[in-house]
Amino acid sequence: MLIKTLGNPKSEAAINCLEKSTSCCLSAVGNSTQPISQLEQTQPISPITAEERERRFRDMESLKSCMVRLQSQFERRRGTQPSHEPSTSWDNAGSTGEIRSHMRVLEEEQDRGLDALSKIVSRQKQIAETIDGELGNQNEILDDIAVRVDTTDENILTETRHVAVVDRKDSTCGYWTVIILLLIAIVCVWVI
């Protein structure tokens, strides 16, 4: 709340004058933002990008939020509206000791958060090292498989050559058998 000096009418008059001018300024700023938001809503599709339109919308929402917050703070300080929100400003915190204890609590919470984050990062590091080891093992297995596949491929080529030689020898053996049988047949027919 604004500090009012009860015994001094000049101070009270000055404070009332300041309150009225602040109230007028707040309402003027609020009124000046309304045409901007209405223009943005009624404006036909313009050559601005969707990202720019989103940025403007966020800025407008931020300005409206700031105006509401300023208005509620002003009314709360004037005593016309009770505060329903927890105050986070330092002027309501009280003495220096209270501020220091509040800071200590915040630092302890931050330390706990950093400790938890450190544990998470440490665990992530262990997981990464385990994955790295497993990938190394898998790469060794794949290399071994590649060597065995190459050896098997060479063996298959060698055996294919052997089969071709046997097949060629097998077909010539049949020719010789036919020739010998024909020769015996010719001899038998010549003798008779």
C-alpha angles and dihedrals in degrees: 000000000000114000109248123194105217098196098048114074092188091058092047091049091049091049091048089049091050091047091052094047091047090049091049092048092050093050091046092053090046091050092048092055094054096069090049093054091043090050090051091051097045097039112110119237105301131195092261119115125250089249091055091048089050091048091051091048092051091048091050092049090048091051092049091048091050091050092051091048092049092047093050092047091049093049092045091052091048089052095238096115128037116231115253094173125077109252118238099176119112094231089070095043096088126217128011090256091057090049091050093048089048089051090049091052090049091049091050091050090048091049091051090049092049091048090052090047090049091053091049092049090047091052091048089052091052090049091049091050091049091050090048091052092047091049089051091053092047091050090053090050091049091049090051091049090049091053091048092048090052091050091047091049091053091048091050091051091050093049091046089056090049091051090051091052092048090047091051092047090046092055093049091050089058091052091053091049091052092047093051093048091050090049091053090048091052092049091049092050092047092051094051 
